[in-house]
Amino acid sequence: MMLNKLLLSDAFIAVHNRDFRYFLGYRFFMTTATLMQSVIVSWHMYFLTKNVLWLGMIGLVEVVPQISIALFAGHYVDLLNRKKIVQYTTLLLLLGSAILTLYSIESFHSFERFGIWPIFVTIFLVGLSRGILMPANTAIIGQLVDKKDYANAATWNSANWQIAAVMGPAIGGLIYGFSSISVAYGSVFVIYLISLIMIKNVRIERIALKIESASEGMFDRIREGIRFVLKSPELVGAFSLDMLAVLFGGAVAMLPVYASEILHVGPEGLGFLRACPAIGSIFMSFYLMFNPPVNNSGRILLLCVAAFGLCMIGFAFSTLFWLSAVLLILSGLFDNVSVVIRGTILQLYTPEHMRGRVGSVNSIFIGSSNELGAFESGIAAKFMGLVPSVAFGGIMTLIVVAATAKINPVLRKLSLK
């Protein structure tokens, strides 16, 4: 009786939707495979090259195609069948994982013959896919759930992603550590196949896309989406805060070096460290399901991003595995509040016929924060040293929060209630 009452509560309202559940299944398996591949690639790359700069280059190679295609993808997401766009784009991820599997069958011989180019080709395909999938997935959520359930759907979407983010790196590190590199890459391929099956089962019946003018050109529509974001202080404030904070404050790209050189753990330990931020995010997600951040949302957002920066400063100086893990867990806990609030703002403040274009702008901000952040981390670590570069990033995050609070009072005073 208690369990039934809990399941019928507002905290579970979005997952009562059958198609939203299948969509979460797709996102779960796709994210698991992508993050498995990410941790395997980062360790494999460092093993082959022993160069932190190449780790940073992974981020750059991924972000360039993502940013380049995002705005065009957003335009077509608002015009074409969103489910088919997701299906066909997932095939690109499948192709990339197949390339890595073949490359890794005889890793040393392949390295001598091809160098590290097959890895970068795959990372390029991942970036291209992300540039398309992020606005498409954002727009699909708006079609699957009612407006009143957006905050709950954003929380479930975030929790789903974070659970996958725990399992992906952990499974990738364990398979790599206890079997072989080719088995690890092959496992990624199989999980991408499962995600493809999940998205095929999603039914999108309510399509209410508004095309303002048949004569309106692609670039006019893209500019309209950009203008809409720039004229919405809630959107541009939340997007830019996330971009700049994670651009400077993220330390994930340097985790292979921390694991190997400072904390002295192998790929299994790296997989666990990569999973730690998601562990914190999962705990926060379950809290937010029952306590959505709809009151004083802007203030909560700023405080949590500042706390994220402090965690990064502490992580920079930690030489203990358990302490580093705890700080990463806390960073994920605070970061998830930002994810949920930003996702809710995007759905609430964006008309349905513009969600693809606005989602594409958001994907550029996110891509800049994560992948350009990885590139920035590699460059900073090369010239400043590993520990000073990560500490500097955390300090810059605090400065970004203070500046945002000062220049964007609309975001600071925002409530989503």
N, C-alpha and C positions, 0 to 999 in steps of 0.2 A: 504494500500500500504506500509506504514512504517512498519507495523507488519510483512507482508510477506517478506519484505527485510531483517528485523532483523532475522526472522526464517531461511532464506536462507544463512545467514552469516556463516563464519567459526566457530563462537562460538557454533553453533548448529549442526555441521557437523556429529558428532558421533551419535546423537540421531535420525538422519534420517534413521538409520539402524533399521529395525523392530525387529530383534532378539536381538540387543543390548538393545532396549527399554524393551523387556520382561525380559531380564537379570537384568536390573536396577530395574524392578518391583519385581523380586525375591529377590534381595539384599535388597530392601527397606522393604518389609514385614518381611523377615527373621531377619534383623537388628532391626526393630521396636519391634518384639516379644522378641528377645534376651535381648535387653536393658530394655524393660518393666520388664521382669523377673528378671534382675539384680537389679533394684532399689527396686522391691517388696521383693526379697530375702534379700537384705542388711537390709532393714527396719525391715522385719520379724525376721531376725536373731538377730538384736540388741534388738528388743522388747522382744524376748524370753530369751536372755542370758544377756543383759546389759554388754557385754564384748567386748572391742575393738579388743582383740586378735583374737576372732572368726571371726571378719570382715576381718582381714588380712589372716586368714586361708582359707577363700573363694577363694582368689587369688591363694594360693598355691595349693589347691585341683584342681583348673582349669588348672593351668599351667603345672603340672606334666604329665598328659596324653597328653596334646597338644604338648609338646616338645618331649615326648617319641615316638609319632606316626608320627610326621611331616615328617621326612626324608623318612620313608617307604612310607608314603602317596605320597610324591613327586615322588618317583620312579614309583609307579603305575599310577599316573596321567599322566606321560609321555608315558605310554604304553596302558592304557585302555580307555574306553569311558568316557570322562570327565563329560558329562551331567548325565550319570547314577550314577557316583560316587557322584555327588552333590545331586541327588534325594534320593539315599539310605541313605546318611549321614543326610539329613534333617529329615528323619524318626527317627533318634536317638534323635534329638531335640524335636520332637513330643512326643516321649516316656518319656523324662525327664519332660516335662510340664504336661503330664498326671499324673506322679508320684506326683508332687507337688499339682496338683488339688485335687487328692484323699487324700493326706496328710492333706490338709488345710480344708477339709470339717468340721472336728471337731478339730480345731487347738490345743486347750489345751489338749484334750484327746489324740490326736495323739502325742503331745509333751511328755506327761507322759509315753506313751507306747513305742514310738520309739526314743525319744530324737530328736536330730537334724540330725540324719543320713540320712533320706530321702532327706533333702536339699543338703547334701554333695554328695549323689549318683547322683542327678540331675546335680550339678555343675561339677562332674566328666564327665558325658556324654556330657555336653556343651564343656568342654575342649577337649575331644576326637573328637567331631565334628569339632571344630575350627581347630584342627591340620590337619584335612583332607580337610576342605572347603577352607582354605586360599590359599594353593597352587593350588587347583582345580579352584577356581574362578579367580586367577591371570592368569592361563593358558588359561582359556576360553576367557577372554577379548582379548588376543592376537589373537585368532581365529576369533573373531567376527568383528574386525575393521582393517582397513588398517594401515600400519606402520606410514604413514604420519599423522594419526589421533590419535596416542597414547597419546599425551599430552592432547588433548581435551577429549578423553575417560577417562583418569585418573582424569581430573578435574570434569567431570560429575559423575564419579563413587564416587569421594570424596564428591561432593555436595549431591548426593543421600544418601550416608551413613550419612552425617551430618544432613540432614533433618529428617531421621529416628531417629537419635540420639537425636534430639530435641523432636520429637513426642513420642518416646518410653518411656523415663523416665517421661515425663509430663503426658502421658496417664496412665502409671502404677501408679504413685503417686496419681492421681486424682481418679482412680477407687478404689484403696486401701483406700484412705481417705474417699470417699463418699459412698462406698458400703461395700464389705467384701473381706477378703483375698482369699476366694475360688472363688469369681467372678473374681478377678484380675488374678489369675492363670489360670482360665478357658478361659479368654480373650486371654491370651498368646497362649493357645492351638489352638484356632480358627485362629489366625493370622498366626501361623506356617502352618496351612492347606492351607491358601491362598497362601503363598509363594511356597508351593509344586505345586500348580496349575500353577503358573507363570513359574517355571523352566521347566515344562512339555511342555510349548509352545515355548521354545527356540529351534531353528533349527541350528545345527552346521554342515554346509555342507562342509566347507573347512578344512579338516584334513590333515595336511602334516607333520606327525610325522616321525622323522628319528631315526631308531634303528640302532645304529652303528654296532653292532655285535650280532648275535643270541646267541652266546655262552657267551656273557658278563654277569656276575653275578650281582645280585641285589646290593651287597655291593660295587662292583666295580663302578657301575653306581651312587650310592649314593656318594661315594668318589669323583667321577668326578664332581658332582654338587657342592660339598663343595670346591674343589680345584678351580673351576671356579670363585666362589665368592671371595675366599681369594686372587686370583691373579688379581682381578679387583678392583683397589683402589676406583673407583667411587661407586661400589656396597658395598664393605665392609665398606667404610667410611660413606655412607648414612645410612646403616643398623645399624652400631654400635653407631652412633651419636643419632639416634632415641631411640635405646635400653637404653643407659646409661642415656640420658636426662630424659626420661619418667620414668625410673626405680627410679631415685631419686626425680624427680620433680613433679610426679603425686600426687594429693591430693584427687582424686575421692573416694578412698576406705574409707577415713575418713569423707566424707561428712555427713553420718548419725549422727556422733558424733557432727560435727560442727552445723548441723541443729538443733539437740536436745539440746545440752549443751551450745553452744556459741551464736548462732543466734536465738534460741528459736522459731523454726518453726516446723510444723508437716510434715507428709509425702507429703502433697501438696507442701510445700516449698522445701523439699528435691528433689522432682521431677523436680521443676523449676531449682534448682541449678545444678542438673545433666544435664539439657538441655542447660545450659548457654554456656559451651564450644562449643557445636554444633551450637548454634546461631551465635557465632562469626565466626565459620568455614563456615557457609552458606554464610554470607556476603562476606568473602574472596573468596569463590568458584566462586561466580558470577563475582567478579572482575577479577579473574584469567581466566575465560572463554574468556574475551575480551582482557586480558593482560597476556598471559601465561609467566611464569617465565623462559624464555629460554636464556636470557642474564644475565651474571654474576650469574648464578644459585647457584653455590657453596657459594659465598659470601652472597647471600640473605638467603640461607638455614641456615648458621651459625648465622647470625644476628637475624633471627626469632626465632631460638631455644634459643638464649640468652635472647630475650625479653620474651619468655615463662617462663624461669627461674625467671626473675624479677617479673612477674605476680604472680608466686607461693609464692615468698617471701612476696609480698604485701598481698596476700590472707591470709597467715599465721597469720598476726597481725590484720586483719580486724575483727571488732565486729559489723559492720553494714551490714544488709542484702543486701541493694542496692549496697554498695561498693564491697562486696564479689561477687555479681552477675556480676558487671561490670568487675572485674578482671578476673573472669572465662570466660566471653565473649571474653576479649582480649586474654586470653591464647589460646582459641580455634581458634581465628583469626590467630595468629602467628603459631600455630601448623599445621594448614591446609596447609600452604605453604610447610612445611616439607613433609606432606603426598603426595601432588601433585608432588613435585620434586622427591621424592623417587620412587613413582609409575612410573613416566616417565623414570627415569634412569633404573628401572628394565626391562621395556618393550623394551627400545632402545638398551640396552647392553646385552640382553640375547637372544640367538638363540631360535627359536620356539620349537625345540625338547628337550630343557632343561628347559623350563619355569616351569614345575612342580617341578623339583628338586631345582631350584633357588628360586622359590616361597616358597618351604618348609623351606629353610634356612632363608628366610625373615620372615616367620611365627614364627620361633623360636626366632628371634630377637624381633619381636613385642610381642610375648607371654611373653618373659622375661621382657620386659619393662612394660607391663600392669599388668599381673597377679603377677609376682614376685615383681613388684613395690607395688602392694597392700599388699603383705606379708611383704615387707620391711617397709611399712608405719605402719602396725599394730604393728610390733616389735618395731620400733622406737618410736611410740606413747606410747607404754607400758612402755618403759624404760627412754625415754627422756622427755615425756610429749607431748601433742598434738601439741601446737603451736611451740615449739622449733624443733620438728621433721619435720614439714612441711617447716619451714624456712631453716633448714639444707638441705633439699632436693633441694630447689631452689638454694642455694649457690653451691651445688655440680653440678647442671646443668650448671652453669656458668663456673665452673672449667673444666667440660667435653668439653664444646664448645672451650675454650681456648686451651686445649690440642689437640683437633682434628684439629683445625686450624694450630697448630704448626707442627704436625707429618704427616699430610696428605695434602700436597700442591696441589696434583692433584684434590682433592675435592674442596679445597678452590678456585682454578682457573677455576673450571668447568663451561662451558656454554653449554646449550642443544640446541642451535640454529643450 
